[in-house]
Amino acid sequence: MQCPYCYYLESKVVDSRVIEGGSTIRRRRECSQCNKRFTTYEVDKSKVIKIKPENKVREDKIERLQEKARLIRQDIIKMIGLAGSGHPGGSLSPADILTALYFEVLHHNPQDAKWEERDRFVLSKGHAAPLLYACLAEAGYFSKDVLSTLRKLGSPLQGHPDMKRLPGIEISSGSLGQGLSVANGMALAGKLDKKDYRVFVLIGDGELDEGQIWEAAMAATHYKLDNLVAILDRNEMQIDGLTEEVMALGLIAEKFRAFGWKTLEIDGHKFKEILKSLSPSQREKDKPLMIVAHTVKGKGVSFMERVVDFHGKAPTKEEMEKALAELS
């Protein structure tokens, strides 16, 4: 387990206890290098209720999505590497989820970005903009040639999404904690206008430190927003270290369930689970849906996976070449 202070990968357990009905183990650990102590909350996966993968999902569909995700991860690395700044870790971790959304689930039209009947997608964790840009370009909202201008002066691809400069972006985001409130408004508007579209919002787990998220969670059930789907990128890391060390989140699904949400827990890198969780068949009358997607920060690039430093550090030229080789 990685130390949140010096990032050393080895530690020893000095205390361990089972909590929350036996599904979670609280462990007190001591780093083998700096000797500082920290706490982890580890889920006993045998006791976590997960949705069963959809057996009817065709393997060729899965292979197509896996290939799309690989190309999108390549674009993320190229963009951030060329820009010399950006957030690779949190852009890579939900790449499979957004691939499933944009190329299988969302009703949208790249030729008519403002089509009134479209599903809406809100990127609440706006620092993962490279992932959104890569998906939009791959879907045909704009030329992939534009991707190389990330964070350049005058580019429509800024460090965080700007809805006024690029088609396909529903809301300018970046200030964490606000996206769920925006998604609530879109979902409520859909109900008032008697529209059939759904609203999807991607939230970071570190973002749950923001109180506005919990206010929005309460409002979503008050207004019975069953056309709202929130997806939590549960990669267990944020800019300052491990989420459970910075501000312990505990059992997230149970918390949202207590707020009146329907909740699911999935492996955020298995397309069968992703697709089933996002299916309209999961809709439950009057209840918003929270999908806790367990992911790996930096997924797809071995030396970035579960490394806190790559939350907001661009790869060097050599690292970019190595990452692209792994993704080829």
C-alpha positions in Angstrom: 0.0 0.0 0.0 1.5 3.3 -1.1 2.5 5.8 1.7 0.7 9.1 1.2 3.6 11.0 2.7 6.7 9.7 0.9 4.9 7.5 -1.7 6.9 4.4 -0.8 5.1 1.3 -1.9 5.8 -1.0 1.1 4.2 -0.7 4.6 3.3 -3.0 7.5 0.0 -3.4 9.2 0.0 -2.4 12.9 -3.7 -2.6 13.6 -6.7 -4.1 11.8 -10.4 -4.2 12.5 -13.6 -5.0 10.6 -16.2 -2.3 10.4 -19.5 -1.5 8.7 -21.1 -4.9 8.8 -18.0 -6.8 7.8 -17.6 -5.4 4.3 -14.7 -3.1 5.1 -11.4 -3.6 6.9 -9.9 -0.6 8.6 -6.1 -0.9 8.8 -3.5 1.2 10.5 -0.3 1.0 8.5 3.3 2.1 9.1 5.5 3.1 6.1 8.6 0.9 5.8 10.7 3.9 4.6 9.6 7.1 6.5 7.9 5.2 9.4 4.9 7.5 9.4 1.5 5.9 10.1 -1.6 6.2 8.0 -5.1 4.6 7.8 -6.6 2.6 4.9 -10.1 1.3 4.4 -10.1 -1.9 2.3 -13.2 -3.4 0.9 -13.8 -7.2 1.3 -14.9 -7.7 -2.3 -16.6 -11.0 -1.4 -19.1 -9.0 0.6 -19.8 -6.2 -1.8 -22.9 -6.4 -3.8 -22.1 -5.9 -7.5 -24.2 -6.0 -10.5 -23.8 -9.1 -12.7 -22.3 -8.5 -16.1 -24.7 -8.6 -19.0 -24.3 -11.9 -20.6 -25.9 -10.7 -23.8 -23.3 -8.0 -24.5 -21.6 -9.2 -27.7 -17.9 -9.8 -27.6 -17.3 -7.9 -30.8 -18.9 -4.8 -29.2 -16.5 -5.1 -26.2 -13.5 -5.5 -28.5 -14.6 -2.4 -30.4 -14.9 -0.3 -27.2 -11.6 -1.6 -25.9 -9.9 -0.4 -29.1 -11.6 3.0 -28.8 -10.4 3.3 -25.2 -6.9 2.4 -26.2 -6.8 5.2 -28.9 -8.4 7.7 -26.5 -5.7 6.9 -23.9 -3.1 7.5 -26.5 -4.6 10.9 -27.3 -4.6 11.8 -23.6 -0.9 11.0 -23.3 0.0 12.9 -26.5 -2.0 16.0 -25.6 -0.6 16.3 -22.1 2.9 15.4 -23.1 2.9 18.0 -25.9 1.4 20.6 -23.6 3.8 20.0 -20.8 1.1 20.2 -18.2 -2.2 18.6 -17.4 -3.8 15.8 -15.3 -3.0 12.3 -16.8 -3.9 10.1 -13.8 -7.5 11.2 -13.4 -8.0 11.4 -17.2 -6.9 7.8 -17.7 -8.9 6.2 -14.8 -12.4 6.9 -16.2 -11.4 6.5 -19.9 -13.3 3.2 -20.3 -16.5 4.8 -18.7 -16.5 7.7 -21.1 -15.7 5.4 -24.1 -18.8 3.4 -23.2 -20.9 6.6 -22.8 -19.9 8.3 -26.1 -19.7 5.3 -28.3 -22.5 3.1 -27.0 -24.8 4.7 -24.5 -25.4 8.5 -25.1 -28.0 9.7 -27.6 -26.1 12.5 -29.2 -25.3 14.0 -32.6 -21.8 15.4 -33.4 -23.3 17.2 -36.4 -25.9 18.9 -34.2 -24.3 19.5 -30.8 -27.4 21.4 -29.5 -30.0 18.8 -30.6 -32.7 19.2 -28.0 -33.4 15.5 -27.5 -29.8 14.6 -26.8 -28.6 13.1 -23.5 -26.5 15.4 -21.5 -23.0 14.7 -20.1 -21.4 16.9 -17.4 -17.8 16.5 -16.5 -17.8 17.6 -12.9 -14.1 16.7 -12.4 -13.1 19.3 -15.0 -9.3 18.6 -14.7 -10.0 15.4 -16.7 -10.7 17.6 -19.8 -8.1 15.8 -22.0 -10.3 12.7 -21.7 -13.4 14.6 -22.7 -11.6 16.3 -25.6 -10.3 13.0 -26.9 -13.8 11.5 -26.8 -15.4 14.4 -28.5 -12.8 14.5 -31.3 -13.0 10.7 -31.8 -16.8 11.0 -32.0 -16.5 13.7 -34.7 -17.4 17.0 -32.9 -14.2 18.6 -34.2 -11.0 17.6 -36.0 -8.5 15.5 -34.1 -5.8 17.9 -35.3 -7.0 20.3 -32.7 -6.0 18.0 -29.9 -2.3 19.0 -30.2 -3.2 22.5 -29.2 -4.2 21.6 -25.6 -3.4 24.5 -23.2 -1.9 26.6 -25.9 -2.7 30.3 -26.0 -5.9 30.9 -28.0 -6.7 27.2 -28.2 -10.3 26.1 -27.6 -8.9 23.2 -25.6 -8.0 24.9 -22.3 -7.0 23.1 -19.1 -10.6 22.9 -18.1 -13.6 22.7 -20.5 -15.1 25.9 -21.9 -18.7 25.5 -23.2 -18.4 28.7 -25.2 -15.4 27.6 -27.3 -16.0 24.0 -28.2 -19.0 22.0 -29.4 -20.2 19.1 -27.3 -19.4 20.6 -23.9 -22.5 21.1 -21.8 -21.0 23.1 -19.0 -17.7 24.9 -18.2 -16.3 23.1 -15.2 -13.2 23.0 -13.0 -14.3 24.3 -9.6 -14.9 20.9 -8.0 -18.2 20.1 -6.3 -20.5 22.0 -8.7 -21.2 19.4 -11.5 -23.8 17.4 -9.7 -25.8 20.6 -9.0 -25.7 21.5 -12.7 -26.7 18.0 -13.7 -29.6 18.3 -11.2 -30.8 21.4 -13.0 -30.6 19.8 -16.4 -32.5 16.7 -15.2 -35.2 18.8 -13.5 -35.6 20.9 -16.7 -36.0 17.7 -18.7 -38.8 16.6 -16.4 -40.5 20.0 -16.5 -40.3 20.0 -20.3 -41.5 16.4 -20.5 -38.3 15.4 -22.4 -37.0 11.8 -22.4 -33.3 12.6 -22.3 -31.0 11.4 -19.5 -28.3 13.4 -17.7 -25.0 11.8 -16.9 -22.4 13.4 -14.6 -18.8 12.1 -13.8 -17.6 13.0 -10.3 -14.2 12.4 -8.8 -13.9 10.7 -5.4 -11.7 13.5 -4.0 -14.5 15.8 -5.1 -16.7 14.3 -2.4 -14.8 16.4 0.1 -16.9 19.3 -1.2 -20.1 19.9 0.8 -22.1 21.1 -2.3 -22.0 17.5 -3.6 -24.0 16.3 -0.6 -26.5 19.2 -0.9 -27.0 18.2 -4.5 -27.4 14.6 -3.5 -30.2 15.5 -1.2 -31.9 17.8 -3.8 -31.8 15.0 -6.4 -34.0 12.8 -4.4 -36.2 15.6 -3.3 -37.0 16.3 -6.9 -37.2 12.6 -7.8 -34.7 12.9 -10.6 -34.8 9.4 -12.0 -33.4 10.7 -15.3 -30.1 11.5 -13.5 -27.1 9.1 -13.5 -24.0 10.0 -11.5 -20.8 8.1 -12.0 -18.1 8.2 -9.3 -14.5 7.7 -10.5 -13.4 5.8 -7.4 -9.7 5.7 -8.0 -8.9 6.3 -4.3 -6.5 9.1 -4.9 -6.5 12.9 -5.1 -3.9 15.6 -5.5 -2.8 15.4 -1.8 -2.6 11.6 -1.6 -4.9 8.8 -0.8 -8.6 9.8 -0.4 -9.0 7.8 2.8 -6.0 9.6 4.4 -7.0 13.1 3.2 -10.7 12.8 4.2 -12.0 9.3 4.7 -15.0 8.6 2.5 -15.9 5.2 3.9 -18.8 3.4 2.3 -19.9 5.7 -0.4 -22.6 3.6 -1.9 -24.3 3.2 1.5 -24.2 7.0 2.1 -25.9 7.7 -1.2 -28.4 5.0 -0.5 -29.2 6.7 2.8 -29.9 9.8 0.8 -32.5 7.9 -1.3 -30.4 7.1 -4.4 -30.3 3.7 -6.1 -26.7 2.6 -6.0 -24.5 0.2 -8.0 -20.8 -0.8 -7.6 -18.9 -1.9 -10.6 -15.4 -2.5 -11.9 -14.9 0.7 -13.9 -12.6 -1.0 -16.4 -14.9 -3.9 -17.4 -17.1 -2.9 -20.3 -19.8 -5.5 -19.6 -20.3 -4.1 -16.1 -20.1 -0.5 -17.3 -22.7 -1.1 -20.1 -25.2 -2.9 -17.8 -24.9 -0.2 -15.2 -25.6 2.5 -17.7 -28.5 0.7 -19.3 -32.0 2.4 -19.2 -33.2 -0.8 -17.5 -31.4 0.3 -14.3 -33.8 3.2 -14.0 -35.9 3.1 -10.8 -39.0 5.3 -10.5 -38.3 8.6 -8.6 -34.7 7.6 -7.7 -31.5 9.1 -9.2 -28.7 6.5 -9.8 -25.2 6.6 -8.4 -22.7 4.2 -10.0 -19.6 3.8 -7.9 -17.0 2.7 -10.5 -13.8 1.3 -8.9 -10.9 2.4 -11.1 -7.2 2.6 -11.2 -5.6 6.1 -11.4 -3.4 6.2 -14.4 -4.9 3.1 -15.9 -3.2 1.8 -19.0 0.3 3.2 -18.3 2.2 1.0 -15.9 4.4 3.6 -14.4 1.5 6.0 -13.8 -0.9 3.5 -12.2 -1.6 4.3 -8.6 1.1 7.0 -8.5 -0.2 10.2 -6.8 2.4 12.4 -8.5 0.7 11.8 -11.9 -2.5 13.4 -10.7 -1.2 16.7 -12.1 2.2 16.0 -13.7 2.8 15.8 -17.4 5.0 13.0 -18.7 8.5 13.9 -19.9 9.3 13.3 -23.6 10.9 9.9 -22.7 7.9 9.0 -20.4 5.5 10.0 -23.2 7.2 7.7 -25.7 7.3 4.9 -23.1 3.6 5.3 -22.4 2.6 5.4 -26.0 4.6 2.2 -26.6 2.6 0.5 -23.9 -0.6 1.7 -25.4 0.3 0.7 -29.0 
